[in-house]
Amino acid sequence: MGFFVRFWGVRGSIPTPGPRTRRYGGNTSCIELRSDSTVLIFDAGTGLRELGVSLLRNPPREGLDLHLFLSHPHWDHIQGFPFFGPAYLPTTTLTVYGSEKNENYQLLSGQMSNAYFPVAFKDLSARIVPKAFKKDVVEAGDFVVRRFEQKHPGGSSGFRVEHGGRACVYATDSELDQLLADQQQPVKSPRMLRRLPAPLVNAVKDADLLIADAQYTDEEYPTKVGWGHARANTVVDLAIQAGVRQLALTHHDPMHSDRDVDAKVLTAADRARTVGAELEIFGAREGVTLRLDRD
């Protein structure tokens, strides 16, 4: 039995609607993972509004039971929450996962203070429940979710989601290039992989799908060091080292048009071929749904 992944928002930093981004989409980060009985949501960017509209088209009679995981609370990952329709229904239960202090829960409510938004968090009708990870693992419905730390200003979390022998990893806002052992040295050969730390490789190991921040090209990254995002080719190297089956490049730069994203995907695929790896690579695109099944 498989589960489904749907992309609702794949843009980084700020929403970018318009003709230049029509194909990949302009909404900020939001991913849905669904089994027959459980709905997981990863990040609450502006794509969350459209997910909410979809969930309310045919809601179950007993109400919605939803599980929300935030990679971190930067604006492009929480700004869709006040517009999430299910949060306004008393029949909705929304579990928000975080640390023991659950700063994510507090920041979701904080952005709905009167200075920022006309509706207060306390006026939401849904049952909103904070829940903490236990040693970086939690069960959410029929999924097991494992959390791992990432390199990003203010910190961020990646998530490994397991169900029925399959695994999907969501790892956005992660500056992989700051973790490279040889980051200060030029790559001696184009066939040499940029080596990532073993704990990170293990977190991604053998994933059926890796959804990863790949905001920059190799040419762009030198002027963006410390901004918290990865080069697409470094993400490819991580996927190869971890034995990933499919790689979805996400968190597209707000300055990148559809053609720019196309070019980035082609360059990443060429990188995989250069090192002799068989890896399916594509650009994450709003509205696309994937079913994860093993052969």
PyMOL commands that set and color helices and strands:
alter all, ss='L'
color gray80, all
select helices_A, chain A and resi 19-21+47-55+75-77+81-83+85-88+103-110+121-123+176-178+198-204+221-223+232-242+258-274
alter helices_A, ss='H'
color red, helices_A
select strands_A, chain A and resi 3-9+30-34+39-42+65-69+93-98+127-132+137-140+143-150+156-163+166-171+209-213+246-250+280-283+289-292
alter strands_A, ss='S'
color yellow, strands_A
deselect
rebuild
show_as cartoon
